[in-house]
Amino acid sequence: MPDSSDLTRIINGCKNGNAECFSQIVDVYANRCYGYFYRLTGNKDVCDDLLSELFVKVVANISSYRGGTFESWLFRTASNVFYDHLRNKQRYKETLAVRKQWLESETAENKSPDDEQIDKLQMQLNKLDEDTKELITLHYYSQLTFREMSKMRSEPIGTTLSKLHRGLQKLRQMMES
């Protein structure tokens, strides 16, 4: 942990765009912030995502730090990142609930022969983990591009493509069985 004069020097370096100073901030605070997120979520993958998002926000908003304890500012930012995550998760659940209600409201007489296959697809889709289901839904139902999905999820496009590909393989296997 740097002393207050070192921390002031590091923060001023960050405000001036010094990448080495940002790296020092990450080195000093990453473990504590990860622990904070892990205690809140209990999920390693979510923690990794939240930690990445936190330090992106630190880089973008370091100029808003006006003094006081840096840790308070940092953890307030971490708290905002976590609550944004919860709000996004809730919106996704609400969207799924509306979709489920819509699917359940369809009557049997309005169904075409292809509807059985669509129903099977929806049932298998619901058996996938939330992350995979979200990717498939975003791409095929919401028609987001890979770039839009990776930006929305704050992950590299290759990661998004890989997760979607594995998810589609798993869904295909489920549909064939």
N, C-alpha and C positions, 0 to 999 in steps of 0.2 A: 504494500500500500504506500503510495507516494505521500510525502509530507505536503503541507498546504502550499508551500512555495513551488514545489515540483508540480503539484496538481494545477495550480494557477498557470504555470508555464505551459503545461500540456493542453489545458483548455484553450488558452490563447492561441497556441499552435493549431488546434482544431478549428478555431474560428477563422484562422488565416488559410485553412485548407491543407495543412500539413498532414500528409497521409501517415507518416510515422507517429505523429501524436494520436491520431485516431486508432492506430494499431495498439498503442500503449493503453488507451482507454479500454479497448476490447480485452487486452491481456489482463488488466487489473480487475475488471468488473464482470467478465463473461461468466465465470463460475458462480458468482453470487446471484446474478440475474437468472441463470439457468436453474439454480436451486429454487428461486422464487417461482418461476414458471412451472417447474416440476411439482412443487407442492400444491399449486393451484389446479393443475391439469392431470397429473399422474401419468402423462403420456409423453414418452421420449420424442416421438416424431413431432408432436404438436409443440413441445418445448423448443426443439431445433428451429422450427418455423418461426415461433414467436421471438426467439432470441435474434434470429436474422433480421426480422422485421424491426425489432427494437433498435439494433445498431444502424439500420438504414435510416430510421427516424432520427437517431442521435446525429448522424451526419447531416441530414437535411435541416434539423432544427437547432443545432448547437448555438446559433446566433441568438436564439431566444433565451439562453441561459444568462441571467443578469446578476448572478451572485448568490449568496446564501450557500447552503451546502450542496455540492454537486450531486451527492448521493440522493438527496431528497428530490432534486430535479430529475435525475436518472430513473429513480423508482416510480415517480409520478408518471413519467413517460412510459415505463414498463406497465404500469397499471392501466394506462389508456390503451396500450397495445392489447392487453389481455381483455379488457372490456369490449374493444372493437371486435376481437375474435369471438367473444360470446354473442354479441349482437348479430354477427354474420352467421354464426351457427344457428341461432334462433330463427333468422330469416329463412335459412335453408330448410329447417324442420317445418316451418309454416308452409313453405312452397310444396314440400313433399306431402303434407297433410291435405292441402287443397287438391293436389294431383290424385291422391288416393281416394278422396271423397268423390271426385269427378269420375274416376274409373269405376267405383262401386255403384254410382248412380245410373250407369248405363244399364239398360234392360236387355234381357236375352233376345227379345224379338227384334231389336235394332241392330243386332250383330250380323256381320257378314261372315262368310267362311274363314276369311283371314283373321278375324277377331280372336279365334281360339289361339292362333299362333302369337298374336299380340299379347293376349292375356298371359300366355306361358312366358313370353319374354319379360313382361312386367313382373311376374312372380319371381323369375330367376334374377332379375335385376335387383329386386328387393332383398335377395339373399346375399348380395355382395356387400363388402364392407363399405362404410359411408364414403370414404375417399374415392374409391373406384366408381361407386354409383354416381357420385357427384361429377366426376370427369366425363363419364359416358353421357350423363344427362346434359351437361353443359355443351358438349360437342354435338350430339345428335338431336337433342330436343331443343336446346336453346340456340343452336347453330353458332356457337362462339368458335373463332379460329384458335389454332394451337397457340399462337402468339398471345391472343387475348386471354386465354386460359392461364398460360404461364405467368403473364403479368398480374392477373387477378390473384393468383395463388402465390405470387412472389417467389417463384422457383424458376430455374433455368428451363428453357423450352425442351431441351433433351430429356429432362426429368419428367416433365408433363407427358411427352410423347411416349416415353418408356412405360410410365404408369398406365396410360390409356391402352397401350398395346397389350400389356400383361392382363389388364382387366377385360379387354375384349376376348383374349384367348380363353380366360377362365369362363366368361359368359358363354362363349361358343361351346365349350366342353359341357357346361351345365345344360344347355339347350339340346345337345345331342344325346344326353343320357335319359 
